[in-house]
Amino acid sequence: MTQPKQGDAGFAVDTGPQLPLRRIGVIGCGRIGRMHASLLAREVPGWVVAAVADAVPAAAEGVSEATGAPVRSIEEVLGSDDVDTVAICTSTDTHVDLVVAAARAGKAIFCEKPVSLDLAQVDRALAAVEDSGVPFMIGFNRRFDPGHRSVRDRVADGSVGDLHVLRITSRDPAPPPPEYVAVSGGIFLDMVIHDFDMAQYVVQSPVAEVFARGAVRVDPRIGAAGDVDTAVTVLTHDDGTLTTIDNSREAVYGFDQRVEAFGSAGLAVSDNPARHAGWHLGREVRTGEPLPWFFLDRYLESYRQEWAAFHSYLVDGGPSPVGTDAARHCTAVALAAGLSLREGRPVRVEEVG
């Protein structure tokens, strides 16, 4: 048997082994929504993009043309019998109401991170999910990066012994515009939240305390917007493990994304991949390919694996690959980091809720 998959005209084509089909409505057709819709329509078995919706008609129409999925209103997507799953890819300030509406409509939910910048609103959304019993997954794609996952596996199987220190480096190639920074919730909720999730994922122990320091070293306009562009955070986990995270909004050489787990029996590392494996060695020079610059060049496979894991969860059952506990805990850690930065002291996560 072969896998029917949505083609450019919206009809099924044969692309591989048969999997149960999930019919998904993509809500939000900006950059991240376009990327998800394209992957679901063409590259990840088991999915059909059944509808797309966006408050900006031209955005929805562009994704419709690329995937063959019909354009519908958000209300039509949530009320449609031929949509069993929704991907919420809209701006963060809309996530909570959409999660609540989707849960009440009985749809399985994939939601981009974070659920909200406010922990009480996170709790409102997650309560709706738990009350309805619908499947839910938050979009922390880096858990599914093969290199990062290998570090977690080596910790889990005991290869590094007793874990002492986890070190995470996460630096973007270029800073976002100040206009985005002003509405993003700040570096900890917008950027470092991925690393907070990675820390819990690898260590497998919640974060108990956060101590964060930050500075404006890249763009003074980010400081004028009330944020920092350079940060170092130390996390203390419940089991005593220490995690150190360093972040920058600008690494001029490309995406710098590394994870290192150090323990009593050794070391496990997820290093930076080059754009390809080619290099040149001469009498006085050695050249190699630089690091990826665009986030999809660095993490495309993680997004593919993320959707494959979500599909398996929906079809086979079991716990969510990244469920409500992770969605809430990482937001709480990010809020604790922001409080630590403002007050210049370690903050217990329980202080923020």
N, C-alpha and C positions, 0 to 999 in steps of 0.2 A: 504494500500500500504506500501511497505517497501523500505528502502533506499539502492540502489545499491552502493557498495563501493569497491574500488580496493583491491583485495586480494594479497597474496604472489606471485601468478603466473600472476598477472596483470589483472585478470578477476573480474567482479562485483560479490559481495556477498550481501545478504540481511542482513542489520544491523539496520533498524529502519525506522521511518517515511520518506516518499518521500520528497525530496527537489530538486529544480533545480540543475543540476550538473554544476560545473565549472571545466574546464580542465586546470590544472596549470603546467607550466614548472618551475622546481626548478633549478636556476643557482647558482652554488656554493655548493659544497658537503662536506664542512668542518663540524666542530662540530655543528654550528647553522643550516646549511643547512640540515644535516642529521636529526636533531631533527624536523625541520619543515616538512620535507618530510615524516617522520614516523607518525607524528600527522595527516597530511593530508590524508595519505593512510589508516589509521586505526581508528582514534579516533574522527575526526570532520566530521559530515555529510555534504554532498553537494559538496565534492571535489573528483576529480580523479587526481592523479599525472600522467600526460600524458608524461612527459619526464624529464630527469635530464641531467645536463651538468656541466663539471668542466674542468679547464685547466689541472688538474692532472687526467689522465684516471683512475687510480686505485681508486680514491675517488669517481668518478661517478659510476664506476662499483660496488663498495660496496653498494652505495645507491640503485642502480638498483636491485641488488640481494635482498635487504631488502624490496623493495616496489613493484617489478615487473615492474617498469617503464623503458622504453627503454632509452639507452644512446644516446644522440645526441650532436652535436656541438652547441655552443651558437648561431651561425648564423642560424642553422636549427630550434632551439627552437623559435627564434624570427620570422622566416619566415614560421612557420608551421600553417596551417589552423586549425589543431585540438588542438591548444593551444590558449586559449583566455585570459589567465592570466599568469604573471610571478612573481616569488618570487626571488628577487635579494639578495643573501646571500653570496656574494663574499667579498673580502677585500675592505675596504672603498675607497681606491684609484681608484677602478674600477667602483664605483657606478654611477658616473655622466654619463660616456659614455654609460653605460648599460641602465640607465633611459632614456636618450635621444633616444637611438636606439629602446627601447621598446615602447616609446611614438610614435615614427614615424611609428612603425609597427602596431599601434592601439591596443596594449595589455593593459589590466588592470595591474596595477603595485603595488606590495607590495615590499618595500625596507627596508632592515635592517638599523638601525641608525648607524652613522649619514649619511646623503647624501654625505657630503664631509667635510673635515677639513677647507675648504676655502669658504668664504661666496659668492664670485663671482661665484664660480663653483656651489654652491647650487642654486644660481639664474639661472644659465644656464640650469640646470636640470629641475627646477620647471617651467621655462618658456616653455620648450618643453612639459611638462605635460599639462600646461594650454592652450598652442596653439593647441594641439591635442585633448584636451577635454577628455582624457582617465581617468578612475578612478585611484586614487592614495592613498596609505596609507603608512605611515612610521611606523616602528616597535617599538613603545614605548609600550611594553607589560604590563608594570606595571599599566597602567591605568585600565587594565582589571582584576587585582587582586581583588577578592571579598572584602577583608578587606579594601584595599585602596579606592576602589570604594564606600564603605559604608561611609567613611569619606567625600568624595566629595558629596555624596547624602545628608548627614546631613547638610553640608554647603549650598547646593543648595536649600533645602526645608525650611531653616530658623531655624532648630533645635538648632544650636549653636548661633543664633542671628547674630549680626554684627561681622564678623570675624575680630579679632585683630591680631593674630599671628598664622602662620602655622609653625610647627617644623617637620623637616624631618631628620631622622637618617638613614644612608646607609653605612654599613660596610661589606666588603667581608671577607670570612674566611681566605684567603691566597693571598699574592700578586702575580701578574703576573710576568713572567720572565722579566728581564731587556731588553732583545732583543725585546719583545713585546712593552714595554713601549716606546722604542725609536721610534717606528713607529705608535703609537696609537693616537698621537695628544695630549697626556697628560691627566691627571686625569679628567679635566673638560669636555673635548670633548669625552672621552672614557667612563667614569664612572658616573660623576656627571650630565651629560646631561639627564640621566633618572630622576634625582631629579628636574632638572630645568623644565622638562616636567610635572612632578607631581605637582610642585608648580603652574604652569599655569592652569593645569587641575582642581585642587581643588579650587584655589582662583577665577578662571574665570576672571582674569584681567592680562594683559601683565606685564612683568617685565620692570620697567623703569630704575632702577639703581642697580648696583652690587658692593659689597665690599667683596673681598676674601683675606684670609690669608692661608698660607700653610707652611708645614714643612716636613722634612724627619725624621720620627720617627720609621720606620719599617725596611727599607732596604737601606743602603747607596748606593747600586748600582742603585737604582731608582733615587737618587739625582745625581749620576754621569751621568745618562742618560738624565739629564736636567728636571726632573719632581719632584713633591712632592708626598708623599704617605699618607699624613694627611692634611685635609683641613676643614676650616670653612668658610661658605659663608652667607652673609646677603643680601637678595633681598628686594628691595622696589618696590611694584607693583603700577601701575597707580592709583589704588583706595586707596592707602595709607596703605594697608595691608603689614605687614612685614613677611618674610619667613626666617627662619634660617635653615641651612643645615650643618650637620657635617658628614664627611666622613673619612674612614680609609681603607687602603688596606688589613689590617689584624685584624680580630676579632677572637681570638683563640678559641672561643666558638661556632662559626658557623655564618651563615648569620644573621645579625642584621639589620632588615628593618622595621622601624616604622614611622608612620605618625600621627601627633597630630594637630588638629584644635581647637584653643581656641577662644571663642567669648563672646559676652555680655550675652548670655543665656546659656552657658555651654561649654562642651568639647566633641569632637568626636575623637576616637583613633583607629588606626589599629595597633595591637600589633604583636609580633613575634609568629608564630605557632610553637609548638614543633613537633618533628617527629611523635609522637602519643600522645594520652591522658593519657597513663598509668603513675602512679607514686606510690611510696612506702613511707609509714609513719611508723617509728619505735620509740622506746623510746627516742633515742637521735639523730635521723637522719631522714631527709626527702629527698628522691631522686626523680627526675623526668627525663624525656627524654630531652636530649640537643636539640639545634636548628638544623635545616637542615644544611648540609654542602655543598651539591651540588646545583647549581643554579636551576636545574630542579626539585629537591625536594621542593624547596621553591616556584617556580613560574610556575610549569607545568600547573596548572589550568588557570593561566593568559594567557598562550600561546593558550590553547584551546579556551578560550573566545575571544581572539584576532582574531583568524581565523573565529570563528562563527560571530563576528561582521563585519569582512571584507566581508564574504559571504552575510550577510544581506544587506550590503551597495551595493554590486554589483547587487543583485537581486531586491531589493526594491527601490533603489535610495536614494536621500537625500544627506546630507553632509557626507564627509568622517569622520569616527571615529577619525582619526588622520591625518589631511590633510596637504597641502603644507604650510599653515600659521604656523602650529606647527613645521614642519620640519625646517623652516627657523628661527623662533623665538628662538628655543632652541639652535640652532647653534650660533646665535648672542649672546645669554646670556652666553654661554660657552666661546666664544671668549672674551667677556667683562670681564669675571671672570679671564681669563688668563692675560689680560692686567692689571687688578686691582692687581693681585698678583705680577706681575713684577714691577709695578710702585708704589705700596703701597698706593693706593688712590681709592676712589669710582669712578666707571666708568658708565656713562650713556650708555645704550644699543645703543642708536642712534649714539654714537661715532664710533662704529665698522661697521655701515652700516644698 
